[in-house]
């Protein structure tokens, strides 16, 4: 009876927190829209593709999902631990414009996997659990609703579970770490050896707690990789397997990697013609050391971290600058917006990642303005009403909204008698720049047309219209679409292109000339969303292919 009363009061407290949050933040900014109440699966992983479809998936051994495979098809997998024969889908394709979903078929377990899109826009997804741990899976975008997953047996050399992927300047992918894997490899496989030891991952492994899974990986402008795990980072020359630079630990020493899950972004890259480009990494949230063990063994849920740390990774003597967030957050997602701001959304304010270990959902997003002075960079926004805890996701769409889904902190689909039921809904958050009062400042790109191909080190001309006032200089930004899972958006990258010339041709018609990136170290080849930004108000994006 005492345990039942405890559960009742905990659920009541969560409900009261939701009501209070909604009341306090009523006058804040941004708008939430429920797109679909049930997409059939819980969106544990998300990837936006060049045809404005978003591929989502969770795992195959959850048991049946809430969406059937088409045409009475069933998956027959004797190796599956739960569902040997399963007639339901565990992956879907969400079509943004009509707001519809269709089921996809994955044959092996994609749980806690990773991925990236190739330069040709094809999604390559790697690893997972059990029968999926050595798999690669290919999804080629199509417009006829016939494309589906194609599995590559033994696509990987080592089992990859809780790993991170990054697209490289040559178009290949590097896959780093994972549970029990203190190494990295490449896809497609290179000549032997394809697996290379990375002692840094062993050094950052807290025994029994990990705190180094899903490492934060960013391609630096010199072609090396910035790799963050636990509370510190290195700069790795992955070709020579040499650590080029070792960064200090974040002050305080608390972990920021799974299961003490924070999030991280490479802040917008600017002045791309400069010899030495400033590159800054921002790491936010996480959980104090020991939080995972306390939650797992004692059901004690420690308050999450309420700080961000920022570092200029190309400085001669780089140091972290620590900033206070508006609230504590663990398992948050950080999404780069087209104007260069950072949206922080989802997660809880106590506990850690992993099944049943998070508490106190954070309903209100926070906006981080990188260009503002320290202590004036955060802005709190309108709250959602849906808890998005462990296994939630968020990705930027071409229209400037942020797609938010997922949340399943349970071993199976569980909808009753739990703090945070499995969430099958899909929402969109519309940042303040989409509010009607800014409609006259919103640019509309006239040319080039979407799907245009561009090359390196060229001058590119964009024509656009604005009904209201244009205050120069306008910005042109490019955003690489991320593979998002477990609070990290892999490959996320925003570039602010250098302006060459700007002119007004007619009353509402304008033209800006920009320089395309000079190398694949700065911008790996592939499909990007390109935006024109006027007074911090971005246009709807167009797809461009950099090759």
N, C-alpha and C positions, 0 to 999 in steps of 0.2 A: 504493500500500500504506500509506504514511504517513497519507494522508487517511482510509483505512478504519479504521486503528488509532485515529485521533483521534475518529472517530465512535463507535467501539465503547466507548472509555473515557468519552466524554461520556454515552452511554446508560447505562453501568454506574454512573457517578456519580449520575445522576438516580434510578436504582433504589435505590442505597444511601441517598440523601437521603430517599426515601419510607419505607424501612424504619426509619431512625433517627427520623423524625418520628412514625411510628406508635408506636414504642416509648416515646419520651419523653412523648407526650401521652396515653398510655393512661388515666391517672387524671384527665384533664381532663373538661370538661362538654359536654353536648350529644350528639346521636345522629344518625348518618347512615343513611339507608335508600335502597337502589337500587330505584327504582320500576319502571323499564323499561330494559332493556339496549339497546333499539334503537327509537327513535320514528320512524325513517325519514329525518329531517333533522337538521341541526345547529342548535340553537336560538339563532340569532344575535340575534333580537328576540323579546321576550315581552310580553304584555299580559293581565292577569287581567280577566275580564268579570263583570258582575253576576249571571250564572247559574253562577258557579264553574267556568267553562271558561277555559282559557288558550290564547290564539292565539299560535302561534309560526311563524316563517318565517326562511329564510336568503336565498338569491338564486336567480334562474332560470338564470343562465349558468354554474353549477357543472358542468353535465353531469347525467346521471341521478342521482336520489336513491335511497334505499333503500325507498321506499314508492310504490306505484302509485296513479294517479288512479282513482277509482271507475268501475265499469261500462265499463271499456275505453276511457275517454276519453283524449284526447291534446290537448296544447296545440300549436297551430300558429302560430308567430311567426317570419316571415321575417327580422325585425330582430334576433333573438337571435344573439349572436356565437358561441355554442357549440352550442345545441340548437334547431334550427329546428322540429323536431317532437319533442315530449317527452311521454311517457306516464307520467311520474312527477310526484309532488307536491313542491312546495317550501314548502308551508305546511301546518300541521296544527292541529287543535283538540284540546287535551288536556282530558278530563273528569276532574276531580279525584276525585270519589267512587268511580266504578268503575275508575279508573286505566286509562283507555283513550284511544286516539287515533283520529281519522278524518282522511283527507286533504282538503285544501282546494286551490282552484285560483287561483293568481295568474297573470295574463297577461303582466305586464311585470316588469322587474328591480327588486326591492326591496332590493338590496344597500346597506347602510349608510344606511338611511332613518330616519324618525322618525315620531312620532304621539302621539295622546292620545284619550281617550274624551270624547265630547260629554256635555252634561248629561243626555241621554236614555239614556246607557249605550252608545251606538253608537261603535265604534272608527273613528276617522278616521286613516288612515296616509298619509304624504306623502313623495314624492320617491323617490330611488334612483339607479341608474346607467343611462346610455345611454337605452334606450327607456322607462325608468321615471322619468326625472329630473323631468318636469313633471306626473307623474300624482298624483292623489289616489285612495285606495282606501277603500271603505266596507265594514265588516263589522258587521251587525246581529245581536246575540245571539239564539239561538232554542233551543228544547228539542226540536225534532223532527228534528234532524240534517239539515235541508235548507238552512240558510243557508250562504252562500259569499261570497267577495269580489266586490264590484261596483266596476269601475274608472271613474274620471272623467277623461276626456281633457282635457289642458290645465287641470287643476284648480289648477295653480300658475302664477305669472307668470314666475318664475325657476327655473332648475334647482337642485334641492336635494339635496345629497349630503354627508353628515356634518353635518347641521343639527340644531337642537334645537327642539322644540315645547313650548308651554305653554298650558294652558287659561286663558282670561281671565274676568274677572268677568261679562262679558256673554254668555259661552258660546262665543264664537269662539275660534279658535286663532291664536296668533302663531307664525311659523316664522322662526327666527333663524339667519343665517349659512349655513355650508356651504362647500365648497371653491370658492374664487374668488368668493364672494358676501359682500361686506361691507355687508349690508343685511338688512332683514326685511320680511315680508309677512304677510298674514292669510288664513285660510281659515274660512268661505267668503270669496271675494274681496270687498273693499269697493269703494266708489266710487274712481275714479282720483284720485291715484296709489295703487296697491296695494303698490308697492315703495318703501321708504324707506331712504335711505342711513344707515349706522351706522359712522362713521369709526373708532370704538373697535376694530372687528374688523380693520381694516387696520393700526391701530397695534400690535395684539398679534400680528400675523402675522410669524413668523420665516421669512425667505426660505429656501426649500428645505427647511424643517422644519415649517412650519405652526405647531404648538403652540397653535392657537386653534380647532380644529375640535370639534364637539359641545360648544359652550360650555355652562357650567352656568347654568341660568336658574331663578329662583324668584320667584314673585309675593310682593312685600312686603305688609305689612298696611296700607300707605297707598295701595295700588293701583298702585304703580310696580314695575318689574322690576329685580331684582338680576341682573346678567349678569357672569359670571366667565369670562375667557379668558386662557390662558397663565399669568400669575402675579399678575393683578390684576383689579379689578372696577369697575363703575360701577353707579349706580342711575339707571334710564332711565324718564322719562315718555314712554311709547311713543305716547301720543295726540298730544302736542305735539312729539315727537321732540327732547326736551331732556334733557341729562344733568343730573340733580338733584344728584348727589353722585359724587365720584371717590374711590375707596378706595386706600390705599397698596398697594404690591406686598408679597407675602408675604416676610418676611425670608429672605435667601439668594438670592432672585430666580429660583429654578429653576422651570421650567414644570410645570404640572399638567394641561394639556389635551392632547388627542390630537395627535400620537402619543406624547407624553410622559405617557401617560394615568394620572391619578389617579382620584378619584371625589369626590363632594360630596353633602351633604344639607343641607336646611333643618331645623334641630333642632326638636323639638316646640314648638308655640306654646301658651303658657299665659297665665293671667290675661287672658282674652279680653275682659272687661268694662273693662279699664283704658283710659285715654285714649291712652297710649303703650305699645304692646305690645312687649316685648323680642322681637326676632327675631335668631337667631344662625345663621350658616352655618359648616359644618365641611367642610374640604377635606383629604383624606388621600391620601398616596402620590404617585406620579408618577415621573418620571425626570429626572436632572440634564440641564441644557441640553447639547445635542450628542449625547445618547445615541442618538437615532434615526439620525443620520448615521454615527456610529461603528459601529453595528450593521449598517446597510445597506451601507456601503462597505468596512469593514475587518473585519467579523465580530468586533468587539470589543464585549462586552456589559457595560456599566457597571452597577454596583450601583444598584438603584432607591432612591428616597427612602424614608426611614423616619420621616417626620414628618407630623403633621397640623397644620393652622392653623385657628384658630377666631376669628370676629369678630362683634361685635354691630353689625348693619348700621344700626340706628336711633340709635346714639350720635351725639352732636354731633362727637366727634373719635374715630372708630372706629379701632382698632388690632388687628392680628393677634396672637393668643397662640399660640405654637408649642409642640407637645407631641410627645414621642417615642413612636412605635409600638413594639410588641413585636418587629417585624421589618420589613424593607424590603418594599415591595409596589408593583408597577406593574400596571395593568389589573385592579385589584380592584373589587368591587361593594359598595356601601354600601346596606343595607336597614334602614329603620326598623321596629322591632318594636312590637307593640301596647302594650307597657309603656313605650315611649319610649327604650329602649336602641337602639344602632346595631350591626348585624352587618356586619362587613367580611370578605368571602369572595372566593375566586378569585384569579387572577393569578399573576405570577412575581416573583422577587426580583432579576432583572437584565434588561437589554435595554430594549426599548420595544414599543409596539403596532405593528401592521402584520405582513404575512406573514413568518414565519420569524424574527422579530427578538426574541422573548422567550425567556428561559432561566430555569432553576431554579424550577419551579412551587412555589407556596405552598399546601400542603395544609391547613394549620390556619387556621380562621377566628379572628378576634379580635372581642371584644365591647367596645363603648365605652359607658360609663355617664356620660351627660352631666351628671348631678347630683352626681357625686363631685368631690372637690377635684382640682386639677391634680396630675399624677403618680400618681394612684390610679384612673384612669378605665378602664384597659385590663385585659382578662382574656382569656387564651388558651383556646381550646376544642378539642374533639376534632377530629382531622384526617379528611378524606376520603382515599380511595385513588386518586382519579381526577384527573389534572392538568386544570385548567380555565384555559386560557391565553387567547389572543386570540379574540374572538368568543364569550365565555362570558356567561351571564346569570343573574340571581337575582331572584325576586319573592316578596313576602309572600302567603301564602294565608290564607283566612278562618279556618282552624282553627289558625292561629298558627305553622305550619311555614313554612319558606322553600324554595321550589322552585328547584333549581339545574340548569342544563343548558348545552349548547353547548360550544364550544372547537373552532375550526378555523382554525389559523394558516397555512393553505395556500390556494393559488389555486383548487384543486379539492378534491374529496373524496380524501383520501389516508390509507390505513390501514396501510401497511407502509413500512419503511425510513426512517422520519422520527422525530424526537425525540418529537413529540406528535401521534399519529394523530388524524384527524378523529373527534370524539366525538359519538355519536348517543344516548348514554344520558341518563336523567333521574333525578335524585336529589332527596331531600327532607332538609333539615336540621331536626331538632327541637331547639329551644333548651331550656335547662335547665328552664324553667317547665313543660314537658310531661312531665318525668320523674315516675314513679309516686309518689315521696315527697311531691309537692306536690298530688296529686289532691284531697285534702280541702279545699285552699284555693282550688280552681278554681271561679270563679263560673259559673253557668249562667243565661243571660238567659231569663226567662219571657215578658216582654212589654216592648216591643212585638214583634210578629212581624217576621221578615225581609221586606224589600221595603216597609217602612213609609215614608211620605212625611212629611217634616218641613219647617218653614219657619223663616225667620230671626227672631231676637229673641223667641223663645218659651220658656216653661218646659216641659221634657219630662220625663216620669216613666218610669223604668225599674224593673222588678221582676226580682229575680234570687234564686237559691238558692245557698247555700254550705253544705256539710256540716260543715266545720271552722270554725275561728275567723275572724272578720272583724275586722280592725283598721282603723278609719277614719282619715282619710277615704278611701273607695274613690275611684278615678279612673274617669272615663268618657272614652274616647279615640275619635277618628274618624280613619280613614286613607284617603286617596284612592289608588286603585290606579294604579300607575305603568306607563308604557311604558319598558321597559328594553332598552338596547343599548349596546355599547361602554363599559361601566362607568359609565353614567349612567342613573339612574331618573328620567325626565322626569315632572313633575307630582307627584312624591312629596311627601306633606304629612301631618303628624299634628297634630291639635288635641286639647288637654286641656280638656274643657268645664268651666265654672265650676259648682261644686256650690252648690245652693241649700238643699237639705234632705236629710237621711239618717235613716232609721229602720229598726228591726227590727220586723216585723209578726208573725212566728211564730218557732219554734225555728230553722229554717233559711231562712226567707224574709225578704228585705230589699227596701227601696225607696229609690231615690235620685232626687232631682229636680235637673236641670241646666238651664243656660241654653244654648240653641242659639246659634251664631255670629250676631253682629249684622249682618254685611254680607258681600257676595260678595268683597270685598277680602281678608277674613280666610279665607273658605272659599268658593271658586268653586262654582257650582251643579253638582250631579251626584250620582252614587252613591258612597257611602263605606261602608267596613266600620266598624262600631261595636263597641267592646269595653268590658266592665267589668273593672277591674283591682283585685285584692285583694292587698295585700302584694307587689306586683310580679308577681303571677300573673294573666295575662289570661284572660278567658273565651274561648270560641269566639265569633267575631264574628257579627253580623247585618248584612244589607245595609239601608241607609237611603238615601232619596233626598232631598237638600236642594234646595229649589226656591223 
